[in-house]
Amino acid sequence: MSDPNENHNGTTEDAFHDGAFKVLQPKSSGHRAGLDSLLVGAALPPNAKGIVADLGAGVGVVGLAALNLNSGLQLVQVEIDPDVVDLARKSLELAGNESFASRTRIVEADVTLSGVKRVEAGLESESVDHVVLNPPYNYASERPSPDPERAAAHMLGNCGLDPWLRTAAAITRPGGTIALIYRTKNIADVMASCQGRFGGLEVLPVYSKPDEAAQRIVVRGVRGSRAPFSILPGLLVHKADGTFTKQADKIFKGKEYLQFSSAKS
């Protein structure tokens, strides 16, 4: 998945999708993108086209993975942390990332903004065809990381997931898709936040190891759809010996999509 090379400024240059793109990430503080980001990037409909917005993009791994898999996509990365935004911009300047840079726009903004403030920040209503997100999964009541930057990146606001889905729904055109990864134990929050916004929800459990419960789910839905909710066969990431399964290995190398059904209406 990644091939870290430490830089002198406290970052690493990490390769994803078998070297198809690279990003700069903090070496020892803040959030570092990993397998979850690649799963979300592989969750759009195959050969998706149009504009995809990556909300809470961090250094951009989710969106860049989506671009690599879908040549007809343009990307809007939305991130609030100015230091992380700076890394995302520098990542697009890395050798080998030229084709991604020409298809990417970065918006430094709070994804929970609404109404006029959201539009003024550069997130216009019904302006994108797809939304992807790997949102924070810790709540205020849960024990945060001792690293303040990592804790901030992993912590939802007081209103939880709902403001993120409110923005996702506001900027997505009718019939557009959303894809996100979240903790299985908080599936009720996903369902509630999608209510009246995204329908036809498909939940794909992610199993880290055989005979273990799924700790993550990848959810895909359609803006304005009235199709029913469904739970799909899950993805097993590791075999008993700890190596990747054949399917997971292809997904993490950018050779295959997650297996959802066709977009529902």
NORNORBEL-V853976 format. One record per residue. N is the residue number from 1. NEAR is the number of other ideal C-beta (glycine too) atoms within 10 Angstrom. Layout:
n	near
N	NEAR
N	NEAR
//
This chain:
n	near
1	16
2	21
3	12
4	13
5	11
6	11
7	12
8	5
9	10
10	11
11	21
12	18
13	17
14	21
15	17
16	24
17	23
18	15
19	12
20	19
21	23
22	23
23	27
24	23
25	24
26	20
27	14
28	12
29	14
30	24
31	23
32	20
33	23
34	16
35	17
36	17
37	27
38	29
39	24
40	26
41	30
42	29
43	29
44	27
45	17
46	13
47	11
48	22
49	14
50	14
51	19
52	28
53	28
54	33
55	27
56	23
57	29
58	24
59	29
60	30
61	28
62	31
63	30
64	33
65	28
66	23
67	24
68	20
69	23
70	22
71	11
72	10
73	21
74	17
75	25
76	21
77	27
78	26
79	24
80	18
81	18
82	9
83	12
84	24
85	21
86	15
87	22
88	25
89	17
90	15
91	25
92	22
93	10
94	16
95	6
96	11
97	18
98	10
99	13
100	21
101	14
102	9
103	17
104	23
105	12
106	20
107	18
108	17
109	19
110	17
111	25
112	18
113	20
114	13
115	9
116	8
117	12
118	20
119	15
120	11
121	16
122	15
123	23
124	12
125	13
126	13
127	15
128	22
129	20
130	27
131	30
132	29
133	25
134	26
135	21
136	19
137	18
138	15
139	15
140	10
141	5
142	10
143	7
144	14
145	16
146	7
147	15
148	11
149	16
150	17
151	16
152	15
153	21
154	17
155	15
156	20
157	14
158	7
159	11
160	17
161	22
162	17
163	19
164	22
165	25
166	18
167	24
168	27
169	21
170	20
171	24
172	27
173	15
174	9
175	13
176	25
177	25
178	25
179	28
180	26
181	24
182	23
183	14
184	14
185	11
186	15
187	16
188	8
189	18
190	23
191	13
192	13
193	23
194	23
195	12
196	9
197	18
198	25
199	18
200	21
201	22
202	23
203	21
204	23
205	18
206	20
207	18
208	15
209	12
210	11
211	6
212	10
213	10
214	16
215	12
216	20
217	21
218	24
219	22
220	26
221	29
222	22
223	25
224	17
225	18
226	9
227	15
228	10
229	13
230	13
231	12
232	16
233	8
234	16
235	21
236	19
237	20
238	15
239	13
240	8
241	5
242	7
243	10
244	17
245	15
246	11
247	14
248	22
249	15
250	15
251	26
252	22
253	16
254	20
255	13
256	16
257	18
258	22
259	16
260	22
261	12
262	7
263	18
264	19
265	11
//
